[in-house]
Amino acid sequence: MFYYLAASKEGFLNGCRPFIGLDGCFIELTTGQQILAATGRDGNNNIYPIAFDVVDKEDGESWTWFLTQLRCCIGSGNKFGTYTIISDRQKGLLKAINEVFPDSPQKFCLRHIYANFQAAGYRSKELKQCVDQASYSYTRHGHELGMSALKAQSENAWKWLKNIEVSAWARYAMDHTCKTDLVVNNLSEVFNKMILDVRAKPIRTMFEGIRTKQMIKRQKTREKLQTCRWTITPNYSEILEENKKYAKHCQADRAGETIWQVTSKENQYCVDMETCTCDCKRWDMTGCPCSHAISALTKQKLHPEDYVNEFFKKPLYLEAYKAIIFPVPGPDCWPDTNTPDIQPPVFKEKAGKKQTARRKGEFEVPAPRDTSRMGTITCGNCGLEGHRYTNCNKTLRPRLEMRKTGHQKNRAVYEDIAGSSRTVPLATARTTTVPAATPSASAPAPSASGPGPSASAPGPAPRAKRGRPKGRGRTHGFTAPRPASTSDNQVGTKRKRMTSSKL
């Protein structure tokens, strides 16, 4: 039985990236059947259910039927491009994808690849580090370094991994249309947890429970969007702030109208503003400006927020949740028909205790068990125990600072400061100098006989207050040099006289 909601279809086609994750539930229903699910990702990298299917068993025939219905529902791509599909590399599923979605780029979950890697006899911490380096690297050079280290450790393991298509598991070779750097399919597992409390119920009650969960979630999201103050989704605004921090250590030099050379430590990259690309491949793949791009944008007095992909901005995020899932009347409101009633399926009770937990892999490391009644609170900023990052006394990381302020927009306003060759945000260019008072209309003009002050001339400028000005707070970007004022010179002279008199 194929099940999808019109609101989910409309939101996915108009507001989500062309990216689909496929997975099956690991627990059978009370009828002996299983659930196959297709999920996407919204602009904040959260799960976005598209459709699911109830089948007798998870095999190639069931996957082919489910994907055929899914293609009839959402097509082979949306207005943003062809779908990229990530799966757990099952033989029956791979064959079904190639038949139903032949033009779609595929990704394989790295966790499942590594499970097969271990089952083939290649198990060690060093081998896993090599596989991770080859998979998570954004550049071809980093990938080749990981593969070379793997070959040095075990040539047979290197040959085994070489047999898998590199574009399906290595970041540097993946498709850039879907604007995601995922190499694992963990988000599809979240759908299993989302329906955990309803999937053991009768099939009609289970469908109604899933529909109600989605209806409530979409309404809560719309309510939050009405009061939120951010323009970029929280997850990507935090990533952008982290990249701004590292951009301070980069040196950008212009090579052409839109081409920049950016130096970061011993590395050097080419940034193209017109195509929104960088040699590090992070901007190309994720759609969020990397630290090298931000360094070049700051040099041009441009805002990095304007160069974030539209997938992660508020308009498209609202488009994904705009459609309403309407309530469904109960059985007492259903109209009577002349057709025979549909009989419920026959239940197949199996001997023994029912399984309620996922089967662990043979070589999967078990999660640590918490024996205390309440876990110890650990600060995400300093790593110490006993407090949260909201009460931490140390300077917050950019990501946590954005989270604490409610992900408000942080757009720097640039202006040239007299006497300084650097361009800095206006928010950090404030000084405490007070302009001299202008003479009133009734004040006499100074005489032409000499430069001496008139009796009615205004007095010296008021003395500036010491310490940090009110409302200055923590700012982002570069700090402007504070120009010296007359009042500062007077304060410095007076302090020097007081010191000499004490001596």
N, C-alpha and C positions, 0 to 999 in steps of 0.2 A: 504494500500500500504506500503510494507516494503522497507526501504531505508537504505543502508550502503555503505561505500566506502572501496575499497580494501586496501588503504593506512592506514585507521583507523584500519581495522581488523589486518593487519600485525603488526602495531605498538603496538596494545594492546596485542597481543599474545606473542610478543617477548620482550617488554620493559616495561610493566606495571604490577602492582600487580594484583593478582586474586581477584579483588573486583569490584562489579557492583552495581550501584544505579539505582533504577527504580522509575519513576515518570511520571505523566501526566500533560499536560499543563492545566492551569486553564481558558484559553480563547478559545472559539470556533473559528474555521476558518470561512471565509465568506461562505463556502459551508455547514456549520452546523456540520462539523466534528471536531475531536480532535486529539491531538498528544500524543503518548506514546513514551517515550525516555529511552534509556539505556546508562548510562555514567560511566566512570571509573576515576581513578586518576593517573596522571603521577608522576614522581619521585620528583616533587616539590610541590605536593599536589594541583595541578591545575586540572580543569575539562578536561576530555578527552572523547569527544563524540565517541560512538561506533556505534549506530544505532538508528533509530527512525521509527515510524509507524504512518500512518494516518488512523484512524478508524472512524466509524459512532458515537460511543459513548464509554465511558470508563466503561466497565463492565467485568465480569469474562470471557465471551467468547472472547472478544477482546484481553484481556491480555493473554489468553491461546494461541491464534493464534500468537500473537507477540512473546511470549517467545519460541514457537515452531520454528519459523523462526530464532530467535536469536541463539538457540541451534544448528540448522543446519549450521549456519554461523561460530560460534566460539567454538562449542562443549560445554562439561560440565566442562571444566577446561583447563588451559594452561600448559606450561611446568613447572610452578612454583607451581601448586597445584589446588585443586578444588575451584571454585568460591564461595566467600562469598557475599551474596545479602542483601542489605538494602532497605527497603521499608517503606511506611507510614501505613502499617497494615490494608489495605482494605481487606474485606472478599473475594471478587472475586479475588484479586491479590494474597492473601495468598494461596488460593486453586490452582491457576494456577502455582505458584512456586513449590508447593508440587507435582504437577503432572509432570511438565516438568523438574525441577531440584530437584529431591528427595534427592540427596546426598549433596546438597549445604547447609552450615550453613547459618542461617538467622539472620538479625539484624532488629530491629524495631526502627523507628525514635522516639527519646525521646520527641520531641516537639509535635508530634501527640499523643503520649501516654498521655502526660500531658493535652492536649486538651480534650481527652476523660475522663481523671481523673477529670477535672473541670466540664464537662458535667454531670458526675455522682453525683455531689453535693459536692465535696471536694475541696473547694476553700479557700486558705489562704496562706499567705507568709511563715508561719512556715512549713506547709505541703510541699510546693514546695522546701524548703531548705532540708527537709528530703529526698525527692525523688531525688534531685540532688546529695546529698551525697551518697545515695545508688547506684546511677547509675554511677557516675564519679570516684568512688574509684577504685584503681587498685588492692586492696587486699580484701580478703574475710572478714577480720576483720573490715575494714572500711565500707564495704557494710552492715554487720550485725549491726554496730553501727547506721547507717542511718535507717535501718528497725526497730530497737528497738525504736529509737526516733519517727518514724512515728507511731508505735503501741501505744506509750504513748500518742501521740496527738489524734489519732483516730483509734480505732481498726477496724472499718468498712473500712476505707481507706487502712489500712494494708492488709486486706483480699482481697480487690479489686485488689491491686497491686500484691499480691501473686499468683493470677490466671494466670498471664502472665509468660511465661517461662523465667527464670532468665538469661539464656545464650543469650537472644535476646535483652536485654536492660541494663544489668549490665556489666561493663568493665571487672571485675575480672574473669567472666565466659565465655568471648567471645573467639572465635577462634583466634589463633596467626599466622595462615598461611598468611593472607592477610597483616600483618604488618601495621595495622591502628587501632587507638583507637577511631574512630568516633562513636558517639552515636546519631548523628542527620544527616538528609539527606538534609542539606541545599545546598550542592553542586549541587544536581540534579535540584534545583530551579534556579541555575545559567543558565542552558540551556534554560529555559524559557525567561530569560532576553537577552540571546545571540541572539535569533531569533526574538526578539520583533519587529524589524523594517521590517521584511520580511514575518512574518506569516499571515499578513492580506492581502497579495497579492494572485493572482491566484496560484493554486497548483504547476504548472510547474515553475513559477517565484520564488515561495518560495523555491522549491528544489534547483534551481540554485543559489539563494542567500545564502543558507546554505552551499552549496558546495564551493562557492567563499570565504566565511568567513573562512572556515577551511583551504582552500588552502593558503590564505594570512597568517593566523596565523602560520601554519607549516613552511612556508618559513622564516618568521621573527624569529622563534625559531632557525632554522638551522643557520641563519646568526649570531645570538647572540652566539651560541655555538662555532663558528669559532674564535671569539675574546675573549671569557670569560676566566678568569684565575682560576676559581674554579674547584675543583675536586669533591666536594660534593655539591649537589643542595643548593641554597641559603637558603631555608626555614629550612632545616635540619642542615646546618652549623651554623645557628643562634641558633637553639636548642642545638647543641653540645657545643657552647661557653657558653650558660647559665649553662649547666650542669657542665662545667669545673669550673665555679665560685663557685658553691656549693660544688664541690669535695674538695676544700681546707679545708672545715670544717669536713671532714670525716677522720677516722683513719682506715687504712687497715692493717690487720695482716694475714700472710700466715698460712693456716691450712693444705694444701696438695700441690701436684704438680700444680694443676689447681684450687684449692679451696681456697677462701679467706673469711675471716670474716671482715666485714666493720661496724664500729660503727659511727653512726651519731646522735649526741646529746644523747637521751635516747633510741634510737632504734638501733637494730642490725640486719644485713642482711648477707646472704650467697651468694657469687658471684662465679659462675662457668665459667671460661674462655673457657673451651672446648666446652660447649653447649651454650655459650653466654646467660646466664640466671642470674637473680637476684631475690631475694625474694620479692622485691618491685614490680615486674612484668612489670615495664616500659620498660626495655630492651627487654624482651620477646615479648611484644605486638607491640612496635613501631619500633624495629630494630635499634634504636639509643642508644648508651651506656648511662646509667643513671649516676648520680653523684657518686654512690657507685662503679660502674664498672670503672669509670675514675680514682677514687682514687686508686684502685688496679692496674690498668694499668700503672699509673704514678710510682708506687712503683717498677714496673718491667722494667721501662724505655721503655715502649711500647707506641705507638701512638694510641690514641682513634680513630683517623680518619680511621685507618686500620680495625677497628671493627664495622664500620657503615655498615648496610646491603647494598648489591649491588643494590637494587632498587633505592637508593638515590645517586648513583654515576653517573658520567658523561657518561660512556659507555652505560649503559642501558637507560639513559635519551635520548641520541642520537639515540639509537635503536628505541625508541618510535616515533621519528619524522623523521627518515631517509627516509621513503617511501614518494614519491612525489604524490600529487594529480594533475593530468594533466588537462589542460584546455579542455573544451567541445565545439565543434564548434556550431555556432548559427544555427537557423532554416534554413537560406538561404543555408547552406552547407549540409543539411540532404539529403540523397538519397531518391528518389521517389520509392514507393512500389506499388504493385498491390492490396494490401489489403485495405479495407475501412478505412477511416480516423476515428480516435478516437474522439468522440464528448465530449465536456466539460460537467461536471456534472451540474445538475440543481441547481441554487442558491435558497436558502430558506431565503427570507428576513423576519425578525421578526419585529413586531411592537415595537416602542419605541427606546430609545437611546441604542447604542451598548455599551457593557461593555468593558472597557479597563484596568481595574485594578483588582487585585486579591480580592476575597471576604474574608474579615477579619473574623476571628473566633468570636464566641459570647463573649468569655471572653478574647480575645486578646487585649493586651495593645497597643494603637495607638502610632506610632512613633512621637517624638517631632517635631513640625513644626518650621522651621527656617524662621523667618519673615524678617531677614536682607538681604540686597542685596549681601553681601559677609560675609561668616562665619569667626569668629575669629580664627586665627592660634594658635594652642596649641602645645607646645613642648612635644614630646613623651618620653623625657628623664627625665625632671624635673617637668613636668606638668604645668608649667607657660605659660601664654599667651603672644603673641607678637613675637615669634620667633619659628624656627624649631629646630629639634635636631641637624642638621648640623651646626648651629651657637650657640649651647648651650655652656656656659662657664664651666659647671660642667662636671665631669668625665662621659663619656658615658657608658651605659650598654653594656655588651658583645655583645648582639644581635644587637644593633644599631651600635656599632663599626665595626662589620663585614659588616653590610650593607653600612656603609660609605666608607669602603676600597674596595668595590666591591667584597666581599666574597672571598678574596684570601685565599689560603691554609695557615693554621697556625699550622704547624707541629713543635713541639719542638725537638731540637737535644740535647741529653743528654751526659754529660761527667762528670767524677769524678773530683772534685776540691780538690787540695792538702790542707790539714789542715782542711777540712770540711767533716763531716760524711753525709751530705745531698747530694742528687743528684738533680741537677737543670738544666734547659735548658741552652744551650750554649749561646743563645742570651742574657741572663741576667747575664752571668758570666764574662763579659768583665770588665777589670780594667784599670785604667789610668797609671799604672806603666810602665816605659820605661826601657827595659833591658839595662844593662851596656854594653858599647862598647867593642868589643873584640880587643885585641892588634893585630896590623898588623905584617906581616912577618918580616919587617925591625926593629921592636922595639926590644931592648935588653931584654934578660930574666932577671928576678930578681935575685940578688946575693944570695948565700947560707949563707952569714955571718949573715944576720938578716932579720926580716920580714918587714923592712921599705920599703916604695915605692921608685921606681926608678925615676930618673929625667924625663925620657921619658914615664913614666907610664900614663895611661889615668886618667883624672880627675874624680870627683864624677859624679854620674848619674844626668842627667838634672832634674830639679824640675818639678813635675807633675802639670798640670793646675788644678785650682780649679773649682768647679761646675760640672755639669753633662756632661759627654763626648758627643761629637758630634755624632749624628745619633743614640743615644740610644733609644729615643722615648718611647712609651708605649708598654709594653710586656705582654705576658700572662704566666701563670704558677707561680712558686715560684721564689723569688728574692734571688740571691746568696749573701752570706756575703762577703764584700770587704776585702781582706787581706791587712794588713798594710805593707807599703813599707818604704825603707830608706828615700825617698824624703818626705813622709808624716811625718816621725819622725822629719826630719829637719825643716819642715814648722811649726810643732807643737812647737818645741823648740824655734824657732825664735819668734813665736807669744807670747810665755810665757815670753821671755826676754823683748820684747817690752812692754808688760803689766806691768812688774815689774819696768822698767825704768820710765814709766809714773807715777807710784805711788811714 
